[in-house]
């Protein structure tokens, strides 16, 4: 093993430590009997008990999960359809134009996106509630799905579509039996990315949420202004574990697909 490999591993471990150390610090103090993160006192489950007795915070948590699931599903459906439409464009110039327009939302600051949606909803007289937040989350999640699905379409053999069409397959059969299986890894990745983007979004949600609806990020921000409560640490720990479960499920799905493709490839060979 050469020197560059060792340096690369050391750099990778340093990056991982810097990323996970604050999360570990937060989880560690969620079990402290104290009121702040200055000194760890006795081990306790008190903050978790308090969390599960906080009906308002639990309701907001469920609302946030529901919002993330709905926005992820809708954005995945629209983004997948958009990726297919872009891939079907005959002229490369048109594809580049639509991709550039798609990427604008990816590089635009969240503050600008949130303010734009606020002005848009206000001009149309749309009330700021669950619906306004859902529309906003779907909008900024669609470009992510497109970028995840489109490469899978580029990788597939398009002669399969022509062959199926020549054999009398309908557009619906081509889409469900050829395009969907080819796009499935990108669809799954796009859905999970949209889900996580919705869960941790603050800036856009802060602009478009109303008095009747809020998300965890906005609620935690409002509570943190009054002082950090270790109940928030307990909630953050649960959310972190929830995200780990999602990542593990995605890992199982992709691993299973790779093994299946490997077996099929082995049979063909």
ChimeraX attribute file (.defattr): number of C-alpha atoms within 10 A of each C-alpha:
attribute: neighborCount
match mode: 1-to-1
recipient: residues
	/A:1	5
	/A:2	6
	/A:3	7
	/A:4	9
	/A:5	10
	/A:6	11
	/A:7	11
	/A:8	11
	/A:9	11
	/A:10	12
	/A:11	12
	/A:12	12
	/A:13	12
	/A:14	11
	/A:15	12
	/A:16	11
	/A:17	13
	/A:18	11
	/A:19	11
	/A:20	11
	/A:21	12
	/A:22	11
	/A:23	15
	/A:24	13
	/A:25	12
	/A:26	18
	/A:27	19
	/A:28	16
	/A:29	23
	/A:30	29
	/A:31	21
	/A:32	20
	/A:33	17
	/A:34	19
	/A:35	16
	/A:36	15
	/A:37	17
	/A:38	8
	/A:39	11
	/A:40	15
	/A:41	14
	/A:42	9
	/A:43	13
	/A:44	14
	/A:45	12
	/A:46	16
	/A:47	23
	/A:48	20
	/A:49	12
	/A:50	13
	/A:51	18
	/A:52	14
	/A:53	11
	/A:54	12
	/A:55	11
	/A:56	10
	/A:57	19
	/A:58	15
	/A:59	14
	/A:60	18
	/A:61	20
	/A:62	13
	/A:63	17
	/A:64	21
	/A:65	19
	/A:66	14
	/A:67	22
	/A:68	24
	/A:69	19
	/A:70	17
	/A:71	27
	/A:72	26
	/A:73	18
	/A:74	20
	/A:75	27
	/A:76	31
	/A:77	16
	/A:78	17
	/A:79	27
	/A:80	27
	/A:81	15
	/A:82	20
	/A:83	24
	/A:84	17
	/A:85	13
	/A:86	21
	/A:87	16
	/A:88	11
	/A:89	12
	/A:90	9
	/A:91	10
	/A:92	10
	/A:93	10
	/A:94	12
	/A:95	16
	/A:96	12
	/A:97	12
	/A:98	15
	/A:99	17
	/A:100	12
	/A:101	12
	/A:102	18
	/A:103	15
	/A:104	11
	/A:105	18
	/A:106	16
	/A:107	8
	/A:108	11
	/A:109	12
	/A:110	18
	/A:111	15
	/A:112	14
	/A:113	18
	/A:114	21
	/A:115	16
	/A:116	15
	/A:117	21
	/A:118	21
	/A:119	13
	/A:120	12
	/A:121	15
	/A:122	13
	/A:123	9
	/A:124	8
	/A:125	9
	/A:126	12
	/A:127	14
	/A:128	18
	/A:129	15
	/A:130	18
	/A:131	15
	/A:132	20
	/A:133	26
	/A:134	21
	/A:135	16
	/A:136	21
	/A:137	26
	/A:138	24
	/A:139	19
	/A:140	23
	/A:141	28
	/A:142	27
	/A:143	26
	/A:144	23
	/A:145	29
	/A:146	26
	/A:147	20
	/A:148	23
	/A:149	26
	/A:150	22
	/A:151	14
	/A:152	18
	/A:153	20
	/A:154	12
	/A:155	10
	/A:156	14
	/A:157	11
	/A:158	12
	/A:159	9
	/A:160	13
	/A:161	18
	/A:162	12
	/A:163	12
	/A:164	16
	/A:165	14
	/A:166	10
	/A:167	9
	/A:168	10
	/A:169	15
	/A:170	12
	/A:171	12
	/A:172	10
	/A:173	13
	/A:174	18
	/A:175	15
	/A:176	12
	/A:177	14
	/A:178	17
	/A:179	19
	/A:180	15
	/A:181	13
	/A:182	19
	/A:183	22
	/A:184	16
	/A:185	19
	/A:186	23
	/A:187	23
	/A:188	18
	/A:189	19
	/A:190	27
	/A:191	28
	/A:192	22
	/A:193	18
	/A:194	27
	/A:195	26
	/A:196	17
	/A:197	18
	/A:198	28
	/A:199	22
	/A:200	15
	/A:201	17
	/A:202	20
	/A:203	17
	/A:204	23
	/A:205	26
	/A:206	20
	/A:207	22
	/A:208	27
	/A:209	22
	/A:210	15
	/A:211	7
	/A:212	9
	/A:213	16
	/A:214	21
	/A:215	26
	/A:216	24
	/A:217	18
	/A:218	18
	/A:219	15
	/A:220	17
	/A:221	14
	/A:222	11
	/A:223	12
	/A:224	12
	/A:225	8
	/A:226	8
	/A:227	10
	/A:228	15
	/A:229	17
	/A:230	25
	/A:231	21
	/A:232	20
	/A:233	23
	/A:234	25
	/A:235	22
	/A:236	18
	/A:237	19
	/A:238	14
	/A:239	15
	/A:240	14
	/A:241	12
	/A:242	12
	/A:243	16
	/A:244	12
	/A:245	12
	/A:246	15
	/A:247	13
	/A:248	12
	/A:249	12
	/A:250	16
	/A:251	12
	/A:252	12
	/A:253	13
	/A:254	16
	/A:255	12
	/A:256	12
	/A:257	14
	/A:258	13
	/A:259	11
	/A:260	12
	/A:261	12
	/A:262	12
	/A:263	12
	/A:264	11
	/A:265	10
	/A:266	9
	/A:267	8
	/A:268	7
	/A:269	6
